[in-house]
Amino acid sequence: MGAPPVAGDDEAFHEALRRDDPELLYDRAPCAYLSTTPDGTIVRVNETFLAWTGHRREDLVGRRRFVDLLPVGDRIYHETHYAPTLRMQGTAREIALEVVCADGRRLPVLVNSVLDRDEDGTPVAIRTAAFDATERRRYEREMLATMRRAEESEARALQLAQTLQQTLIPPAPPHIPGLDVAAAYRPAGDGRHVGGDFYDVFQVATDDWVVVLGDVQGKGAEAAVVTALARHTVRAAAVDHASPSDTLRVFDQVLRRAETERFCTVVLVRLRRRDGVWRATVACGGHPRPLLRRPGRRPEPVGEHGSLIGLLSEVRFTDTEVTLGPGDALVLFTDGVTEARQRRGTLYGSGRLEDVVDEHRGSAADVTEAILAAVMTYQRDDARDDIAVVTVAVDGSPAA
Amino acid sequence: MDAVARHRIRVSGVPDGQPIVFAHGYGCDQHMWRLVAPHFEDAYRVITFDHVGAGGSDLASYDPERHGSLQGYADDVLAIVHELGLEDVVLVGHSVSAMVAVLAAVAEPDRFDKLVLVGPSPRYIDDEGYTGGFSEADITELLGSLDSNYLGWSAAIAPAIMGNADRQELGAELTESFCRTDPEIARRFAHVTFLSDNRADLAGVTVPTLVVQCRDDIIAPVAVGEYVRDAIAGAELVVLDATGHCPHLSAPEATTAAIAAFVGR
């Protein structure tokens, strides 16, 4: 039976195939090829491998194991990963190794191996093909280096954000004689980003304190800059301006002149004690009004709405003064509380907040923690916005 | 998560038999024992598991601090022993797990009946008067070698490199294959393993110990096996006529016989 009739290019192709005997296919294959005993002793190797590595056949066959041709690091990898994989799976593919050439140069290769077994399943031989991977290795190294740099830079950014956040929130509110103050802060999501909520409690004079709580629009470094500006400006302005609304007015002017598009909402409470009685003056700048809770009465908002800070050419702020007796409490909070939302559900809202404040009449810490816990539970521990709460309660039970 | 799920623990053999726990070495997982462990199922309660970071373990349980030393891995083994309520344990540790076994047995000698250390090395790096087989530069080179294979291990990136249909199948195969290790954990584990020095811990072993060693092992040479035997009071050494670092794979019958002869006494 003769060859089927062919013509033109097909004929030349088939002729080439006929001349390409198995020996040539093996020795001149475009990959390095070697066979070893199951323990790795080289029994056969092709011309391509010898040409690539400069080794002489007589130095390898029967004398060296494949693992002997690897640098030390690859030997460990070979013994701990490659050899076990080959034994157990019968094949190992795309293992990246380097072969030490005769002149000491290293040839990066990608190695595929198969383990041949006899009829009883006993390993007989390992056949290994190695592909020159010089360019690919360079590419992968660059890729890996880029990835590591990105990871490092992300880690640095995270650390910076957390350090910054720590400087914006006081570790614990100061102790004010006669008052019970507690604060809670929880950044949105996984806490990796600098949030915009802040609070501060500081003393201006004897029996004269300021509590400020606010929310800078946005997140990240620029929000942090505005937060820092807010804290410092409010502290400075409060010294010169007894009235909270005047303090907010100064802060508004400073923020509008600052090189930022960010605006902010703030609630400011000035607490002064005269003749043993605490008076609180409340001013809001675009911020939810704080809750005032008195013994035996349901909590209700106190103060008047004011303008957003840093946005408008004309602003209006109002001072509201209340007297705080024993057992009274003021609860300041950000919209991360009232606007907490369940997935596709309704907002947490002021009604639920008032319920929690109504039900927890213990210490300031008690009601503060109860609010945080209730809001976190409501949104199933997935806070989309920062949450800040500050509670100021007057010590003692109400007079009988 | 409990230890059983964390380490993908497998228990077989005789339920009320003496427990024999097989701990795998660096670079692979509990499948390494599949040619040896089944031979003990007739008489023992056989337990295999994956170290955290290896094989089917829960990667989220990896704790850089806890697993920053071999003691952390030993504590994992003790947690397994406690959770399963094992007493009179025969603990078989290969490679780095040989030293993990030593640390576990030093911490709670009463829990263990016998130790079998396969290819142990208390220190891989040469030191004055000690031949471990490697220099610190060699270990740095190993980490480079792990990097070279990082992308090959990283299933998420793998399909993007070759961009052909065959690659997708390979990616899946790698993901499901034996000896799977998270690349970043493998790097850290390499540090912990190959930079460890547990020579001083050997003297603390009071449990009867067998050292099983290949005649030709570039990772733990015979001299190291002899060192371990000499450092543990009453320890015995069996040198197998096998090559490589994994006699339980390359010479499973001889390895099984050596372990069985020792633990069956």
Chai-1 contact restraints between the chains, C-beta under 6 A:
chainA,res_idxA,chainB,res_idxB,connection_type,confidence,min_distance_angstrom,max_distance_angstrom,comment,restraint_id
A,D39,B,T243,contact,1.0,0.0,6.0,A-B,restraint_1
A,P71,B,E141,contact,1.0,0.0,6.0,A-B,restraint_2
A,V72,B,D138,contact,1.0,0.0,6.0,A-B,restraint_3
A,V72,B,E141,contact,1.0,0.0,6.0,A-B,restraint_4
A,G73,B,E141,contact,1.0,0.0,6.0,A-B,restraint_5
A,G73,B,L142,contact,1.0,0.0,6.0,A-B,restraint_6
A,G73,B,G144,contact,1.0,0.0,6.0,A-B,restraint_7
A,G73,B,S145,contact,1.0,0.0,6.0,A-B,restraint_8
A,D74,B,S145,contact,1.0,0.0,6.0,A-B,restraint_9
A,R75,B,I218,contact,1.0,0.0,6.0,A-B,restraint_10
A,I76,B,L142,contact,1.0,0.0,6.0,A-B,restraint_11
A,Y77,B,S145,contact,1.0,0.0,6.0,A-B,restraint_12
A,E79,B,I219,contact,1.0,0.0,6.0,A-B,restraint_13
A,E79,B,H245,contact,1.0,0.0,6.0,A-B,restraint_14
A,T80,B,Y26,contact,1.0,0.0,6.0,A-B,restraint_15
A,T80,B,G27,contact,1.0,0.0,6.0,A-B,restraint_16
A,H81,B,G27,contact,1.0,0.0,6.0,A-B,restraint_17
A,H81,B,C179,contact,1.0,0.0,6.0,A-B,restraint_18
A,A83,B,G244,contact,1.0,0.0,6.0,A-B,restraint_19
A,P84,B,C28,contact,1.0,0.0,6.0,A-B,restraint_20
A,P84,B,M32,contact,1.0,0.0,6.0,A-B,restraint_21
A,P84,B,C179,contact,1.0,0.0,6.0,A-B,restraint_22
A,P84,B,C246,contact,1.0,0.0,6.0,A-B,restraint_23
A,P84,B,L249,contact,1.0,0.0,6.0,A-B,restraint_24
A,T85,B,C179,contact,1.0,0.0,6.0,A-B,restraint_25
A,R87,B,L249,contact,1.0,0.0,6.0,A-B,restraint_26
A,M88,B,H31,contact,1.0,0.0,6.0,A-B,restraint_27
A,M88,B,F178,contact,1.0,0.0,6.0,A-B,restraint_28
A,E94,B,G152,contact,1.0,0.0,6.0,A-B,restraint_29
A,A96,B,S148,contact,1.0,0.0,6.0,A-B,restraint_30
A,A96,B,N149,contact,1.0,0.0,6.0,A-B,restraint_31
A,E140,B,L151,contact,1.0,0.0,6.0,A-B,restraint_32
A,L144,B,Y150,contact,1.0,0.0,6.0,A-B,restraint_33
